[in-house]
Amino acid sequence: MRPGSTPNALAFLLLFFLPFSLLAQEPKQYQLGMIGFYNLENLFDTIDDPAINDEEFLPKGSYAWNGTKYHNKLKNMSEVIARIGTDEIKGHTLRCPDILGVSEIENRLVLEDLVAQPALAPYRFGIVHYDGPDARGVDVGLLYKKDKFKVLGSRSVRLHDPENPNFKTRDQLLVSGIYMGDTIHIIVNHWPSRLGGEKQSSPKREMAARLTRSLVDSLLAINPQAKVIVMGDLNDDPKNKSVTEVMNAPKTDDYKTLQPGQMFNVSYGLYKRGVGTLCYRGQWNLFDQILITQGLTGKDRSSLKFYGYRIFNEDKLIQKSGRYIGYPLRTHAGGVYLNGYSDHFPVFMVVIKEK
């Protein structure tokens, strides 16, 4: 797909897969929630950490990363997070996810600085973060509104390659808690990159997917109706083996076609329409995905259920000129400081429950 082509530009306007008309008719009968994911693209501080390879993001590094750029980045990202949502439901305006998984963050400090920004401070976000083994020091994390989500427990799960003891990548973060009166489990991911080529690197993502799927299966073994949400930058599309076969999330936008044990990839409907969350060499990909267990599907809304998924790609987040016109507006591109946001668009899903 060409950068800036119509399908991607209109992604924010696409309808959810389930109609909003029901909610519009009886808005007071339901409560809505919003859960999202955002790759923050190199949210580094300016402090040298000798334990990791953060040299690029130091004042004397290749990005000449200084206090001004760091604070600009915090301000920009916080303002995007605060705007994520939709206001097209009459009487129901959703802004700023109640729960947000994040990736490419250096440490807990950058998350503390992020949630303290004026755009986010009123929401009183809590943080779940563990330092992982990634060589560059980037981790995943979870932000949550303390008045919306109660954390029951969390752990960071490491991915090991038995054939390569020196292999290092991001840990997977599992957080369980109470949300809208229901117990949910969230697994935040940033699977290994496509460095060296998609085909050559695919086994590493499949290995990561096996770990994620084992966590899902452990939760389902305890409760077959467990509400599990897998989110993250998977570095694969919804059609790839890591997702369709290893995660057992088939290529469908209709959860009613699922077989027992299969997961529903809520991102697939937009992917098959040609919409993406990032663009590389003119090709759009949808790496930022959300997968759910079947406990979150169905029309019985006496408990928490999936209602819709979107890519948040408002016009402000799109580059307007130059070589990368139509791409996500980044902080740096082609060696030039753009004072933008991220090379990924954020994604979110809406959940619904009867009051």
Short mmCIF file of the C-alpha atoms (twelve columns), coordinates in Angstrom:
data_MODEL
# 
_entry.id   MODEL 
# 
loop_
_atom_site.group_PDB 
_atom_site.id 
_atom_site.type_symbol 
_atom_site.label_atom_id 
_atom_site.label_alt_id 
_atom_site.label_comp_id 
_atom_site.label_asym_id 
_atom_site.label_seq_id 
_atom_site.Cartn_x 
_atom_site.Cartn_y 
_atom_site.Cartn_z 
_atom_site.pdbx_PDB_model_num 
ATOM 1   C CA . MET A 1   0.000   0.000   0.000  1 
ATOM 2   C CA . ARG A 2   1.278   3.495   -0.806 1 
ATOM 3   C CA . PRO A 3   2.078   5.716   2.186  1 
ATOM 4   C CA . GLY A 4   -0.818  8.026   2.930  1 
ATOM 5   C CA . SER A 5   -3.222  6.054   0.741  1 
ATOM 6   C CA . THR A 6   -6.924  6.274   1.435  1 
ATOM 7   C CA . PRO A 7   -7.434  3.053   3.487  1 
ATOM 8   C CA . ASN A 8   -4.899  4.079   6.104  1 
ATOM 9   C CA . ALA A 9   -5.974  7.714   6.213  1 
ATOM 10  C CA . LEU A 10  -9.546  6.649   6.849  1 
ATOM 11  C CA . ALA A 11  -8.702  4.021   9.477  1 
ATOM 12  C CA . PHE A 12  -9.764  6.289   12.320 1 
ATOM 13  C CA . LEU A 13  -13.179 6.649   10.686 1 
ATOM 14  C CA . LEU A 14  -13.827 2.938   10.166 1 
ATOM 15  C CA . LEU A 15  -16.747 1.487   12.087 1 
ATOM 16  C CA . PHE A 16  -16.270 -0.994  14.860 1 
ATOM 17  C CA . PHE A 17  -17.091 -4.555  13.919 1 
ATOM 18  C CA . LEU A 18  -20.087 -4.545  16.263 1 
ATOM 19  C CA . PRO A 19  -22.700 -1.797  15.782 1 
ATOM 20  C CA . PHE A 20  -22.849 1.197   18.074 1 
ATOM 21  C CA . SER A 21  -26.594 1.526   17.407 1 
ATOM 22  C CA . LEU A 22  -27.531 -0.703  20.340 1 
ATOM 23  C CA . LEU A 23  -25.577 1.490   22.713 1 
ATOM 24  C CA . ALA A 24  -26.997 4.667   21.206 1 
ATOM 25  C CA . GLN A 25  -30.549 3.433   21.819 1 
ATOM 26  C CA . GLU A 26  -30.088 2.694   25.517 1 
ATOM 27  C CA . PRO A 27  -26.848 4.410   26.619 1 
ATOM 28  C CA . LYS A 28  -27.638 4.307   30.347 1 
ATOM 29  C CA . GLN A 29  -27.853 0.511   30.395 1 
ATOM 30  C CA . TYR A 30  -24.163 -0.011  29.688 1 
ATOM 31  C CA . GLN A 31  -20.758 1.046   30.862 1 
ATOM 32  C CA . LEU A 32  -17.783 1.345   28.527 1 
ATOM 33  C CA . GLY A 33  -14.084 0.899   29.048 1 
ATOM 34  C CA . MET A 34  -10.999 1.398   26.909 1 
ATOM 35  C CA . ILE A 35  -7.805  -0.671  26.856 1 
ATOM 36  C CA . GLY A 36  -4.917  0.181   24.537 1 
ATOM 37  C CA . PHE A 37  -1.329  -0.336  23.485 1 
ATOM 38  C CA . TYR A 38  1.313   2.098   22.259 1 
ATOM 39  C CA . ASN A 39  4.898   1.576   21.114 1 
ATOM 40  C CA . LEU A 40  6.465   4.815   22.376 1 
ATOM 41  C CA . GLU A 41  9.550   4.465   20.134 1 
ATOM 42  C CA . ASN A 42  12.728  4.961   22.103 1 
ATOM 43  C CA . LEU A 43  11.516  6.744   25.207 1 
ATOM 44  C CA . PHE A 44  14.972  7.122   26.757 1 
ATOM 45  C CA . ASP A 45  16.163  9.457   29.467 1 
ATOM 46  C CA . THR A 46  19.465  11.355  29.123 1 
ATOM 47  C CA . ILE A 47  21.312  9.470   31.881 1 
ATOM 48  C CA . ASP A 48  24.071  7.058   30.927 1 
ATOM 49  C CA . ASP A 49  23.302  3.564   32.172 1 
ATOM 50  C CA . PRO A 50  26.488  1.472   31.926 1 
ATOM 51  C CA . ALA A 51  24.486  -1.744  32.067 1 
ATOM 52  C CA . ILE A 52  22.793  -1.160  28.684 1 
ATOM 53  C CA . ASN A 53  23.573  0.139   25.205 1 
ATOM 54  C CA . ASP A 54  21.951  3.561   25.507 1 
ATOM 55  C CA . GLU A 55  24.815  5.540   23.939 1 
ATOM 56  C CA . GLU A 56  22.700  6.744   21.002 1 
ATOM 57  C CA . PHE A 57  20.352  8.509   23.404 1 
ATOM 58  C CA . LEU A 58  22.901  10.569  25.289 1 
ATOM 59  C CA . PRO A 59  23.865  14.216  24.677 1 
ATOM 60  C CA . LYS A 60  26.979  13.089  22.783 1 
ATOM 61  C CA . GLY A 61  25.239  10.217  21.030 1 
ATOM 62  C CA . SER A 62  24.130  9.972   17.412 1 
ATOM 63  C CA . TYR A 63  20.718  11.484  18.243 1 
ATOM 64  C CA . ALA A 64  22.252  14.283  20.335 1 
ATOM 65  C CA . TRP A 65  19.613  13.372  22.920 1 
ATOM 66  C CA . ASN A 66  19.376  16.145  25.492 1 
ATOM 67  C CA . GLY A 67  16.998  17.476  28.129 1 
ATOM 68  C CA . THR A 68  15.037  19.582  25.659 1 
ATOM 69  C CA . LYS A 69  14.392  16.671  23.312 1 
ATOM 70  C CA . TYR A 70  13.525  14.370  26.204 1 
ATOM 71  C CA . HIS A 71  10.972  16.775  27.655 1 
ATOM 72  C CA . ASN A 72  9.518   17.438  24.191 1 
ATOM 73  C CA . LYS A 73  9.110   13.699  23.758 1 
ATOM 74  C CA . LEU A 74  7.369   13.348  27.117 1 
ATOM 75  C CA . LYS A 75  5.013   16.214  26.319 1 
ATOM 76  C CA . ASN A 76  4.194   14.894  22.852 1 
ATOM 77  C CA . MET A 77  3.571   11.307  23.924 1 
ATOM 78  C CA . SER A 78  1.489   12.305  26.941 1 
ATOM 79  C CA . GLU A 79  -0.746  14.491  24.795 1 
ATOM 80  C CA . VAL A 80  -1.343  11.660  22.329 1 
ATOM 81  C CA . ILE A 81  -2.206  9.203   25.109 1 
ATOM 82  C CA . ALA A 82  -4.645  11.707  26.597 1 
ATOM 83  C CA . ARG A 83  -6.410  12.048  23.209 1 
ATOM 84  C CA . ILE A 84  -6.674  8.354   22.346 1 
ATOM 85  C CA . GLY A 85  -10.334 7.431   22.024 1 
ATOM 86  C CA . THR A 86  -13.545 8.225   20.223 1 
ATOM 87  C CA . ASP A 87  -16.465 10.601  20.649 1 
ATOM 88  C CA . GLU A 88  -18.777 9.232   17.995 1 
ATOM 89  C CA . ILE A 89  -21.092 7.493   20.467 1 
ATOM 90  C CA . LYS A 90  -23.867 9.875   21.432 1 
ATOM 91  C CA . GLY A 91  -23.584 10.565  25.105 1 
ATOM 92  C CA . HIS A 92  -20.424 8.458   25.427 1 
ATOM 93  C CA . THR A 93  -17.098 10.132  24.805 1 
ATOM 94  C CA . LEU A 94  -14.054 7.965   25.430 1 
ATOM 95  C CA . ARG A 95  -10.690 9.638   25.978 1 
ATOM 96  C CA . CYS A 96  -7.436  8.300   27.375 1 
ATOM 97  C CA . PRO A 97  -7.320  4.506   27.937 1 
ATOM 98  C CA . ASP A 98  -8.063  3.184   31.403 1 
ATOM 99  C CA . ILE A 99  -5.296  0.625   30.826 1 
ATOM 100 C CA . LEU A 100 -2.402  1.115   28.396 1 
ATOM 101 C CA . GLY A 101 0.375   -1.317  27.566 1 
ATOM 102 C CA . VAL A 102 3.565   0.367   26.356 1 
ATOM 103 C CA . SER A 103 6.843   -0.735  24.773 1 
ATOM 104 C CA . GLU A 104 10.255  0.738   23.964 1 
ATOM 105 C CA . ILE A 105 10.637  2.434   27.316 1 
ATOM 106 C CA . GLU A 106 14.058  2.525   28.974 1 
ATOM 107 C CA . ASN A 107 13.093  2.226   32.630 1 
ATOM 108 C CA . ARG A 108 10.528  3.060   35.267 1 
ATOM 109 C CA . LEU A 109 11.815  6.637   35.561 1 
ATOM 110 C CA . VAL A 110 10.684  7.553   32.048 1 
ATOM 111 C CA . LEU A 111 7.205   6.219   32.828 1 
ATOM 112 C CA . GLU A 112 7.079   8.227   36.038 1 
ATOM 113 C CA . ASP A 113 8.073   11.333  34.084 1 
ATOM 114 C CA . LEU A 114 5.473   10.516  31.420 1 
ATOM 115 C CA . VAL A 115 2.476   10.123  33.744 1 
ATOM 116 C CA . ALA A 116 3.512   13.297  35.606 1 
ATOM 117 C CA . GLN A 117 3.043   15.394  32.463 1 
ATOM 118 C CA . PRO A 118 0.169   17.932  32.643 1 
ATOM 119 C CA . ALA A 119 -1.896  16.014  30.069 1 
ATOM 120 C CA . LEU A 120 -1.830  12.800  32.139 1 
ATOM 121 C CA . ALA A 121 -1.305  13.863  35.744 1 
ATOM 122 C CA . PRO A 122 -5.061  14.345  36.449 1 
ATOM 123 C CA . TYR A 123 -5.680  10.659  35.685 1 
ATOM 124 C CA . ARG A 124 -3.370  9.449   38.490 1 
ATOM 125 C CA . PHE A 125 -1.827  6.588   36.537 1 
ATOM 126 C CA . GLY A 126 -0.228  3.655   38.273 1 
ATOM 127 C CA . ILE A 127 2.743   1.827   36.745 1 
ATOM 128 C CA . VAL A 128 3.732   -1.819  36.419 1 
ATOM 129 C CA . HIS A 129 7.292   -2.271  35.180 1 
ATOM 130 C CA . TYR A 130 10.197  -4.687  35.531 1 
ATOM 131 C CA . ASP A 131 13.721  -4.232  34.200 1 
ATOM 132 C CA . GLY A 132 14.402  -6.767  31.469 1 
ATOM 133 C CA . PRO A 133 17.512  -8.150  29.772 1 
ATOM 134 C CA . ASP A 134 17.221  -6.409  26.388 1 
ATOM 135 C CA . ALA A 135 20.659  -5.229  25.241 1 
ATOM 136 C CA . ARG A 136 19.396  -1.717  24.488 1 
ATOM 137 C CA . GLY A 137 17.555  -1.626  27.781 1 
ATOM 138 C CA . VAL A 138 14.074  -1.217  26.332 1 
ATOM 139 C CA . ASP A 139 11.223  -2.838  28.260 1 
ATOM 140 C CA . VAL A 140 7.462   -3.166  28.197 1 
ATOM 141 C CA . GLY A 141 5.198   -1.732  30.881 1 
ATOM 142 C CA . LEU A 142 1.613   -1.110  31.875 1 
ATOM 143 C CA . LEU A 143 -0.054  2.168   32.811 1 
ATOM 144 C CA . TYR A 144 -3.445  2.112   34.515 1 
ATOM 145 C CA . LYS A 145 -5.861  4.553   36.080 1 
ATOM 146 C CA . LYS A 146 -5.838  3.707   39.766 1 
ATOM 147 C CA . ASP A 147 -9.534  4.464   40.145 1 
ATOM 148 C CA . LYS A 148 -10.435 2.130   37.272 1 
ATOM 149 C CA . PHE A 149 -8.151  -0.904  37.603 1 
ATOM 150 C CA . LYS A 150 -7.026  -2.725  40.738 1 
ATOM 151 C CA . VAL A 151 -3.850  -4.764  40.301 1 
ATOM 152 C CA . LEU A 152 -4.036  -8.189  41.948 1 
ATOM 153 C CA . GLY A 153 -0.621  -9.396  40.862 1 
ATOM 154 C CA . SER A 154 2.059   -9.162  38.182 1 
ATOM 155 C CA . ARG A 155 5.195   -10.879 36.999 1 
ATOM 156 C CA . SER A 156 7.798   -10.518 34.298 1 
ATOM 157 C CA . VAL A 157 8.418   -13.643 32.230 1 
ATOM 158 C CA . ARG A 158 11.725  -14.172 30.454 1 
ATOM 159 C CA . LEU A 159 12.146  -15.718 27.006 1 
ATOM 160 C CA . HIS A 160 15.034  -18.197 26.773 1 
ATOM 161 C CA . ASP A 161 16.501  -19.702 23.607 1 
ATOM 162 C CA . PRO A 162 17.889  -23.159 24.494 1 
ATOM 163 C CA . GLU A 163 20.113  -23.070 21.418 1 
ATOM 164 C CA . ASN A 164 21.542  -19.639 22.234 1 
ATOM 165 C CA . PRO A 165 22.169  -18.943 25.943 1 
ATOM 166 C CA . ASN A 166 23.256  -15.381 25.084 1 
ATOM 167 C CA . PHE A 167 19.960  -14.508 23.419 1 
ATOM 168 C CA . LYS A 168 18.338  -11.415 24.966 1 
ATOM 169 C CA . THR A 169 15.008  -9.786  24.225 1 
ATOM 170 C CA . ARG A 170 12.174  -8.066  26.062 1 
ATOM 171 C CA . ASP A 171 10.456  -9.835  28.939 1 
ATOM 172 C CA . GLN A 172 6.723   -10.471 28.701 1 
ATOM 173 C CA . LEU A 173 4.632   -8.722  31.336 1 
ATOM 174 C CA . LEU A 174 1.628   -10.481 32.894 1 
ATOM 175 C CA . VAL A 175 -0.699  -8.339  35.011 1 
ATOM 176 C CA . SER A 176 -3.927  -9.559  36.622 1 
ATOM 177 C CA . GLY A 177 -6.527  -7.281  38.162 1 
ATOM 178 C CA . ILE A 178 -10.120 -6.196  38.603 1 
ATOM 179 C CA . TYR A 179 -11.600 -4.010  35.877 1 
ATOM 180 C CA . MET A 180 -15.242 -2.974  35.716 1 
ATOM 181 C CA . GLY A 181 -15.989 -5.638  38.322 1 
ATOM 182 C CA . ASP A 182 -14.397 -8.511  36.367 1 
ATOM 183 C CA . THR A 183 -11.022 -10.224 36.713 1 
ATOM 184 C CA . ILE A 184 -8.873  -9.751  33.615 1 
ATOM 185 C CA . HIS A 185 -5.344  -10.809 32.705 1 
ATOM 186 C CA . ILE A 186 -3.158  -8.694  30.422 1 
ATOM 187 C CA . ILE A 187 0.028   -9.886  28.725 1 
ATOM 188 C CA . VAL A 188 2.125   -7.044  27.265 1 
ATOM 189 C CA . ASN A 189 4.581   -8.037  24.539 1 
ATOM 190 C CA . HIS A 190 7.325   -6.723  22.307 1 
ATOM 191 C CA . TRP A 191 8.390   -9.769  20.313 1 
ATOM 192 C CA . PRO A 192 11.834  -10.009 18.629 1 
ATOM 193 C CA . SER A 193 12.396  -7.740  15.640 1 
ATOM 194 C CA . ARG A 194 12.760  -8.613  11.975 1 
ATOM 195 C CA . LEU A 195 16.471  -7.797  12.012 1 
ATOM 196 C CA . GLY A 196 18.121  -9.958  9.376  1 
ATOM 197 C CA . GLY A 197 14.894  -10.362 7.419  1 
ATOM 198 C CA . GLU A 198 11.365  -11.562 8.099  1 
ATOM 199 C CA . LYS A 199 11.946  -15.202 7.178  1 
ATOM 200 C CA . GLN A 200 15.258  -15.581 8.975  1 
ATOM 201 C CA . SER A 201 13.998  -13.947 12.177 1 
ATOM 202 C CA . SER A 202 10.566  -15.631 12.206 1 
ATOM 203 C CA . PRO A 203 11.624  -18.544 14.481 1 
ATOM 204 C CA . LYS A 204 12.419  -16.083 17.279 1 
ATOM 205 C CA . ARG A 205 8.928   -14.572 17.145 1 
ATOM 206 C CA . GLU A 206 7.392   -18.019 17.031 1 
ATOM 207 C CA . MET A 207 9.421   -18.874 20.118 1 
ATOM 208 C CA . ALA A 208 8.100   -15.722 21.812 1 
ATOM 209 C CA . ALA A 209 4.564   -16.645 20.761 1 
ATOM 210 C CA . ARG A 210 4.929   -20.095 22.343 1 
ATOM 211 C CA . LEU A 211 5.821   -18.438 25.634 1 
ATOM 212 C CA . THR A 212 2.837   -16.080 25.384 1 
ATOM 213 C CA . ARG A 213 0.500   -18.921 24.476 1 
ATOM 214 C CA . SER A 214 1.778   -20.977 27.427 1 
ATOM 215 C CA . LEU A 215 0.835   -18.117 29.751 1 
ATOM 216 C CA . VAL A 216 -2.639  -17.955 28.186 1 
ATOM 217 C CA . ASP A 217 -3.093  -21.722 28.493 1 
ATOM 218 C CA . SER A 218 -2.027  -21.660 32.151 1 
ATOM 219 C CA . LEU A 219 -4.740  -19.101 32.891 1 
ATOM 220 C CA . LEU A 220 -7.348  -21.046 30.898 1 
ATOM 221 C CA . ALA A 221 -6.434  -24.246 32.766 1 
ATOM 222 C CA . ILE A 222 -7.442  -22.524 35.999 1 
ATOM 223 C CA . ASN A 223 -10.567 -20.964 34.490 1 
ATOM 224 C CA . PRO A 224 -11.712 -21.944 30.966 1 
ATOM 225 C CA . GLN A 225 -13.645 -18.651 30.769 1 
ATOM 226 C CA . ALA A 226 -10.690 -16.520 31.843 1 
ATOM 227 C CA . LYS A 227 -10.640 -13.072 30.251 1 
ATOM 228 C CA . VAL A 228 -7.118  -12.807 28.833 1 
ATOM 229 C CA . ILE A 229 -5.874  -9.917  26.690 1 
ATOM 230 C CA . VAL A 230 -2.644  -10.299 24.731 1 
ATOM 231 C CA . MET A 231 -1.346  -7.002  23.383 1 
ATOM 232 C CA . GLY A 232 1.828   -5.599  21.969 1 
ATOM 233 C CA . ASP A 233 4.177   -4.924  19.116 1 
ATOM 234 C CA . LEU A 234 4.435   -8.450  17.764 1 
ATOM 235 C CA . ASN A 235 6.715   -7.531  14.834 1 
ATOM 236 C CA . ASP A 236 4.441   -9.775  12.780 1 
ATOM 237 C CA . ASP A 237 1.140   -9.211  11.010 1 
ATOM 238 C CA . PRO A 238 -2.127  -10.978 11.872 1 
ATOM 239 C CA . LYS A 239 -1.518  -13.392 8.972  1 
ATOM 240 C CA . ASN A 240 1.877   -14.640 10.164 1 
ATOM 241 C CA . LYS A 241 2.527   -18.092 11.624 1 
ATOM 242 C CA . SER A 242 3.430   -16.766 15.084 1 
ATOM 243 C CA . VAL A 243 -0.093  -15.370 15.399 1 
ATOM 244 C CA . THR A 244 -2.328  -17.700 13.394 1 
ATOM 245 C CA . GLU A 245 -0.707  -21.017 14.328 1 
ATOM 246 C CA . VAL A 246 1.321   -20.594 17.510 1 
ATOM 247 C CA . MET A 247 -1.109  -18.223 19.236 1 
ATOM 248 C CA . ASN A 248 -3.987  -20.106 17.569 1 
ATOM 249 C CA . ALA A 249 -5.660  -16.857 16.475 1 
ATOM 250 C CA . PRO A 250 -7.079  -17.599 13.012 1 
ATOM 251 C CA . LYS A 251 -7.619  -15.073 10.247 1 
ATOM 252 C CA . THR A 252 -11.201 -14.044 10.948 1 
ATOM 253 C CA . ASP A 253 -13.089 -10.947 12.006 1 
ATOM 254 C CA . ASP A 254 -16.042 -12.998 13.280 1 
ATOM 255 C CA . TYR A 255 -15.540 -14.496 16.730 1 
ATOM 256 C CA . LYS A 256 -18.553 -16.784 16.182 1 
ATOM 257 C CA . THR A 257 -16.435 -18.904 13.803 1 
ATOM 258 C CA . LEU A 258 -13.816 -19.727 16.443 1 
ATOM 259 C CA . GLN A 259 -13.196 -23.275 17.615 1 
ATOM 260 C CA . PRO A 260 -12.614 -24.133 21.302 1 
ATOM 261 C CA . GLY A 261 -9.231  -22.910 22.481 1 
ATOM 262 C CA . GLN A 262 -8.761  -20.403 19.682 1 
ATOM 263 C CA . MET A 263 -8.142  -16.731 20.380 1 
ATOM 264 C CA . PHE A 264 -9.873  -13.842 18.635 1 
ATOM 265 C CA . ASN A 265 -7.533  -11.377 16.944 1 
ATOM 266 C CA . VAL A 266 -9.547  -8.164  17.174 1 
ATOM 267 C CA . SER A 267 -6.984  -6.483  14.877 1 
ATOM 268 C CA . TYR A 268 -7.619  -8.736  11.886 1 
ATOM 269 C CA . GLY A 269 -10.677 -6.918  10.555 1 
ATOM 270 C CA . LEU A 270 -8.706  -3.727  9.901  1 
ATOM 271 C CA . TYR A 271 -5.666  -5.625  8.647  1 
ATOM 272 C CA . LYS A 272 -7.641  -7.351  5.904  1 
ATOM 273 C CA . ARG A 273 -8.850  -3.895  4.807  1 
ATOM 274 C CA . GLY A 274 -5.258  -2.837  4.243  1 
ATOM 275 C CA . VAL A 275 -4.869  -0.664  7.325  1 
ATOM 276 C CA . GLY A 276 -1.606  -0.571  9.296  1 
ATOM 277 C CA . THR A 277 0.047   0.843   12.384 1 
ATOM 278 C CA . LEU A 278 3.498   1.426   10.873 1 
ATOM 279 C CA . CYS A 279 5.050   1.815   7.444  1 
ATOM 280 C CA . TYR A 280 8.433   0.553   6.246  1 
ATOM 281 C CA . ARG A 281 9.720   1.145   2.714  1 
ATOM 282 C CA . GLY A 282 6.249   1.970   1.523  1 
ATOM 283 C CA . GLN A 283 4.660   -1.157  2.998  1 
ATOM 284 C CA . TRP A 284 2.092   -0.865  5.795  1 
ATOM 285 C CA . ASN A 285 2.110   -3.466  8.551  1 
ATOM 286 C CA . LEU A 286 -0.177  -4.045  11.513 1 
ATOM 287 C CA . PHE A 287 2.281   -5.210  14.158 1 
ATOM 288 C CA . ASP A 288 0.395   -3.610  17.074 1 
ATOM 289 C CA . GLN A 289 -2.258  -6.172  17.839 1 
ATOM 290 C CA . ILE A 290 -4.723  -7.187  20.523 1 
ATOM 291 C CA . LEU A 291 -5.814  -10.805 20.914 1 
ATOM 292 C CA . ILE A 292 -8.446  -11.980 23.388 1 
ATOM 293 C CA . THR A 293 -9.727  -15.262 24.761 1 
ATOM 294 C CA . GLN A 294 -13.314 -16.255 24.097 1 
ATOM 295 C CA . GLY A 295 -14.333 -15.299 27.616 1 
ATOM 296 C CA . LEU A 296 -14.359 -11.734 26.295 1 
ATOM 297 C CA . THR A 297 -16.539 -12.474 23.256 1 
ATOM 298 C CA . GLY A 298 -20.276 -12.914 22.889 1 
ATOM 299 C CA . LYS A 299 -23.460 -10.925 23.339 1 
ATOM 300 C CA . ASP A 300 -24.083 -11.727 27.000 1 
ATOM 301 C CA . ARG A 301 -22.899 -8.462  28.483 1 
ATOM 302 C CA . SER A 302 -23.629 -9.317  32.073 1 
ATOM 303 C CA . SER A 303 -19.838 -9.668  32.225 1 
ATOM 304 C CA . LEU A 304 -17.101 -7.720  30.435 1 
ATOM 305 C CA . LYS A 305 -17.086 -8.205  26.643 1 
ATOM 306 C CA . PHE A 306 -15.223 -6.926  23.609 1 
ATOM 307 C CA . TYR A 307 -17.039 -4.237  21.645 1 
ATOM 308 C CA . GLY A 308 -14.630 -2.781  19.081 1 
ATOM 309 C CA . TYR A 309 -11.039 -2.107  18.042 1 
ATOM 310 C CA . ARG A 310 -9.382  0.887   16.424 1 
ATOM 311 C CA . ILE A 311 -6.103  2.334   15.276 1 
ATOM 312 C CA . PHE A 312 -5.705  5.872   16.578 1 
ATOM 313 C CA . ASN A 313 -4.108  7.664   13.632 1 
ATOM 314 C CA . GLU A 314 -5.431  11.190  13.837 1 
ATOM 315 C CA . ASP A 315 -4.059  13.666  11.323 1 
ATOM 316 C CA . LYS A 316 -1.646  15.218  13.809 1 
ATOM 317 C CA . LEU A 317 0.285   11.939  14.008 1 
ATOM 318 C CA . ILE A 318 0.955   11.728  10.260 1 
ATOM 319 C CA . GLN A 319 3.950   13.246  8.462  1 
ATOM 320 C CA . LYS A 320 2.793   15.847  5.955  1 
ATOM 321 C CA . SER A 321 5.818   16.287  3.681  1 
ATOM 322 C CA . GLY A 322 9.176   14.947  2.640  1 
ATOM 323 C CA . ARG A 323 10.423  11.456  1.972  1 
ATOM 324 C CA . TYR A 324 8.144   9.892   4.583  1 
ATOM 325 C CA . ILE A 325 4.925   11.700  3.733  1 
ATOM 326 C CA . GLY A 326 1.928   9.745   5.005  1 
ATOM 327 C CA . TYR A 327 4.006   7.756   7.506  1 
ATOM 328 C CA . PRO A 328 3.627   8.076   11.284 1 
ATOM 329 C CA . LEU A 329 5.384   11.284  12.378 1 
ATOM 330 C CA . ARG A 330 8.456   10.171  14.312 1 
ATOM 331 C CA . THR A 331 10.789  11.885  16.747 1 
ATOM 332 C CA . HIS A 332 13.658  11.346  14.273 1 
ATOM 333 C CA . ALA A 333 13.554  10.195  10.659 1 
ATOM 334 C CA . GLY A 334 16.407  9.967   8.178  1 
ATOM 335 C CA . GLY A 335 18.772  11.483  10.717 1 
ATOM 336 C CA . VAL A 336 16.598  14.588  11.111 1 
ATOM 337 C CA . TYR A 337 14.961  15.653  14.376 1 
ATOM 338 C CA . LEU A 338 11.232  16.086  13.659 1 
ATOM 339 C CA . ASN A 339 9.957   16.531  17.218 1 
ATOM 340 C CA . GLY A 340 7.212   14.037  16.437 1 
ATOM 341 C CA . TYR A 341 5.763   11.058  18.232 1 
ATOM 342 C CA . SER A 342 6.421   7.435   17.283 1 
ATOM 343 C CA . ASP A 343 6.898   5.235   14.230 1 
ATOM 344 C CA . HIS A 344 3.802   3.318   15.391 1 
ATOM 345 C CA . PHE A 345 0.205   4.440   15.781 1 
ATOM 346 C CA . PRO A 346 -1.451  3.483   19.085 1 
ATOM 347 C CA . VAL A 347 -4.317  0.985   19.096 1 
ATOM 348 C CA . PHE A 348 -7.204  0.461   21.478 1 
ATOM 349 C CA . MET A 349 -10.243 -1.675  22.060 1 
ATOM 350 C CA . VAL A 350 -13.527 -0.777  23.691 1 
ATOM 351 C CA . VAL A 351 -15.138 -3.176  26.152 1 
ATOM 352 C CA . ILE A 352 -18.721 -3.116  27.329 1 
ATOM 353 C CA . LYS A 353 -20.708 -4.378  30.305 1 
ATOM 354 C CA . GLU A 354 -24.235 -3.975  31.551 1 
ATOM 355 C CA . LYS A 355 -24.517 -1.652  34.506 1 
# 
